[in-house]
Structures are given as structure tokens and as C-alpha cells.
Amino acid sequence: MATHPKHLPAGERRAATVQTVVELAAEQNPSAITTAAIAKRMNLTQGALFRHFPNKDAIWQAVMEWVGERLLAGTDQAMQGMESPLAAMEAVFMNHIDFIVRHPGVPRMLFGELQRGEDTPAKCMVQTLISRYGERLRVLIDKGKAQGDIAPEVETAAAVTLFIGTIQGLVVQSLLAGSIKRLRRDAPGAFAIYRRGIGRMR
């Protein structure tokens, strides 16, 4: 568990708050996390916390910004230098799995935001994240078709949905089993099946 000094510059305090929420979400239901619990974990008063965030929704928005920035940056890095689109997709898949294993509270927060009925800023950010992530996958899939690695009859939108859904399914199974680390064990086999499904028969 991270400890945070009481006196930090505003930017560092905001970053420390985000990290605290990610830690707490790995330990409990994210919807049950209160600003009082965040402040207590950081050894602050709620008043000190609200000097940097006007309300809880603003904290959640900052957390979703953090998730989006890091997941997309990791995705871009995983794709870099990969000549084969299928190899790039596998690297993206495994990077996503590794991100979740390192931050197990993140999928709980994402699922929670998407289930909310109202359009909160955090929920809109999650939707934007999924859209931007999907666009990267669409580029790889279309490139794979052009290069002859992916079957031309594969519907790009469906392949994107299945890619993301495979990861989500693995996450749900790991949460049910109570072991997020099993993701690393199960992910290679799951991607191999996905790859066979969209790959062009030789």
C-alpha cells in the first residue's frame, strides 16, 4: 500500500488520489468506495481532498483519464515495430492482460461505470476509451486483410467486438475464480483460438 505525504503539489496530490482509488478498487466493490475512505487511506481530511476535486464524480473522471492514457499508451507501444498485424494484435492482447493483472481494480471500475444508467463524465470517458481502443484494432484488422494474414470475409466490427469480449470474458472468469493472476495462464490459449478464427487458411 502506498503512503502519501500530507503536503504535496496539486498535481502530485491528484495523481496520488487516483492511485489510491485504483488500490481501493482492487480490494472492494468500487461503488462502495467513499471519499471518506479515500481520505483515510491517504491520511487526509475530506476537506483536504476536496481542495483538489470538487466531488466524487470528479475523482472518478480523473481515474478514468488515468486508465485511458495508460492503456492506450501501452497499446501503441505494443504495436510499435510489428510488421505482422496478427502479431501486433497478440502483443496488444497480452499488454491489456498485463495491465489488468497489475491493476486489478480497473476492470471493476470500468464495468461499474458502464452499468450506470446516467451519462456521467466518467462513463462517457470509458465509452470514448473503448471507441479509441477499437479504432486501433480496426486498423490492424484491415491491414491484416490487405496483407493476406486475416481472412477477407471477416467482418471487422465483429472481430473488434470479439477481441474486446474475449478479454472481458477472461476477466470475469478470473474474478469468479478469485485469482486475477490466472489471466496470464489463460490468455495465450484464448488468443490462439481467436487468431485461428480470423486468420486466413493457408
C-alpha positions in Angstrom: 0.0 0.0 0.0 1.4 3.4 -1.0 1.7 6.1 1.6 1.4 9.8 0.7 2.9 12.8 2.4 0.4 15.3 3.7 1.9 18.2 1.8 2.2 17.7 -2.0 1.8 20.0 -5.0 -1.7 20.0 -6.5 -0.7 17.8 -9.5 1.0 15.2 -7.3 -1.9 15.2 -4.9 -4.3 14.5 -7.7 -2.1 11.7 -9.0 -1.8 10.2 -5.5 -5.6 10.3 -5.2 -6.0 8.4 -8.4 -3.5 5.7 -7.3 -5.4 5.4 -4.0 -8.7 4.8 -5.7 -7.1 2.2 -8.0 -5.7 0.4 -4.9 -9.0 0.5 -3.1 -10.9 -0.8 -6.1 -8.7 -3.9 -6.1 -9.8 -4.6 -2.5 -13.5 -3.8 -2.6 -16.5 -3.0 -4.7 -15.7 0.3 -6.4 -19.2 1.6 -5.9 -18.7 1.3 -2.2 -15.6 3.5 -2.1 -16.4 6.7 -0.4 -14.5 10.0 -0.3 -14.1 9.4 3.5 -12.3 6.0 2.7 -10.1 7.7 0.1 -9.1 10.4 2.5 -8.5 7.9 5.3 -6.2 5.8 3.1 -4.3 8.9 2.2 -4.2 10.1 5.8 -6.0 13.3 4.9 -9.3 15.0 5.8 -12.1 15.0 3.3 -11.7 18.8 3.2 -8.1 18.5 2.0 -9.3 16.0 -0.7 -12.0 18.4 -1.9 -9.5 21.1 -2.4 -8.3 19.2 -5.4 -11.6 17.6 -6.5 -15.0 19.3 -6.3 -16.8 16.0 -5.8 -16.6 12.2 -6.1 -17.5 12.2 -9.7 -14.5 14.4 -10.5 -12.3 11.9 -8.8 -13.8 9.1 -10.9 -13.3 11.1 -14.0 -9.6 11.6 -13.2 -9.3 7.9 -12.6 -10.8 7.1 -16.0 -8.5 9.6 -17.6 -5.5 7.8 -16.0 -6.8 4.4 -17.2 -7.3 5.6 -20.7 -4.0 7.3 -21.0 -2.0 4.3 -19.8 -4.0 1.6 -21.6 -3.8 3.4 -24.9 -0.1 4.3 -24.5 0.6 0.7 -23.7 -1.4 -0.4 -26.8 0.5 1.9 -29.1 3.8 0.7 -27.6 2.9 -2.9 -28.1 2.0 -2.3 -31.7 5.2 -0.4 -32.5 7.6 -2.1 -34.9 5.3 -5.1 -35.5 5.2 -5.9 -39.3 2.6 -8.6 -38.9 -0.9 -7.3 -37.9 -1.7 -10.5 -36.2 1.5 -10.4 -34.2 0.6 -6.8 -33.3 -2.9 -7.8 -32.2 -1.4 -10.6 -30.0 1.0 -8.0 -28.4 -1.9 -5.7 -27.7 -3.9 -8.5 -26.2 -1.1 -9.6 -23.9 -0.4 -5.9 -22.9 -4.0 -5.5 -22.0 -3.9 -8.6 -19.9 -0.8 -7.5 -18.1 -2.3 -4.1 -17.4 -5.3 -5.7 -15.7 -3.1 -8.0 -13.7 -1.1 -5.1 -12.5 -4.2 -3.0 -11.8 -7.0 -5.5 -10.8 -9.3 -2.8 -9.7 -9.5 -1.2 -13.1 -11.9 -3.7 -14.8 -14.2 -3.5 -11.7 -14.4 0.3 -12.1 -14.9 0.1 -15.9 -17.7 -2.5 -15.6 -19.3 -0.4 -12.8 -19.3 2.8 -14.8 -20.8 1.2 -17.9 -23.6 -0.2 -15.8 -24.7 3.2 -14.5 -27.9 4.5 -16.0 -26.9 8.1 -16.2 -24.3 9.6 -18.5 -21.6 10.7 -16.1 -18.4 12.2 -17.3 -16.5 9.1 -16.2 -18.9 6.8 -18.1 -18.5 8.9 -21.2 -14.7 8.6 -20.9 -15.0 4.8 -20.7 -17.1 4.8 -23.8 -14.5 7.1 -25.6 -11.7 4.8 -24.4 -13.4 1.7 -25.9 -14.0 3.6 -29.1 -10.4 4.7 -29.4 -9.1 1.2 -28.5 -11.5 -0.3 -31.1 -10.2 2.0 -33.8 -6.7 0.8 -33.3 -7.9 -2.8 -33.6 -9.8 -1.9 -36.8 -6.7 -0.5 -38.4 -4.8 -3.7 -37.6 -7.6 -6.0 -38.8 -8.0 -4.1 -42.1 -4.2 -4.1 -42.6 -4.2 -7.9 -41.9 -6.8 -8.4 -44.6 -4.8 -6.3 -47.1 -1.6 -8.3 -46.3 -3.5 -11.7 -46.6 -3.0 -12.7 -42.9 -6.6 -12.2 -42.0 -9.5 -13.8 -43.9 -11.1 -11.2 -46.2 -14.6 -12.4 -45.3 -14.0 -11.5 -41.6 -16.3 -8.7 -40.5 -14.0 -6.0 -39.0 -16.5 -4.7 -36.5 -17.4 -8.2 -35.2 -13.7 -9.1 -34.9 -13.1 -6.0 -32.8 -16.1 -6.8 -30.6 -14.8 -10.4 -30.2 -11.3 -9.3 -29.3 -12.5 -7.0 -26.5 -15.2 -9.5 -25.4 -12.5 -12.3 -25.1 -10.6 -10.1 -22.7 -13.7 -9.2 -20.8 -14.7 -12.9 -20.6 -11.3 -13.8 -19.2 -11.5 -11.0 -16.6 -15.0 -12.2 -15.5 -13.8 -15.8 -15.1 -10.7 -14.7 -13.1 -12.9 -12.6 -10.8 -15.3 -15.5 -10.3 -12.3 -17.7 -9.5 -10.9 -15.2 -7.1 -7.5 -15.1 -8.9 -6.7 -12.3 -11.3 -3.3 -13.8 -12.0 -4.9 -16.7 -13.8 -5.3 -14.3 -16.7 -1.7 -14.7 -17.7 -2.2 -18.5 -17.7 -5.4 -18.5 -19.8 -4.8 -15.6 -22.1 -2.4 -17.3 -24.6 -4.8 -20.1 -25.3 -7.8 -17.8 -25.7 -5.9 -15.6 -28.2 -4.8 -18.6 -30.1 -8.4 -19.6 -30.6 -9.3 -16.0 -31.6 -6.3 -15.9 -34.1 -7.4 -19.2 -35.7 -10.9 -17.8 -36.1 -9.9 -14.7 -38.0 -6.7 -15.9 -39.7 -6.6 -16.8 -43.4 -6.4 -20.5 -44.1 -3.2 -21.4 -45.8 
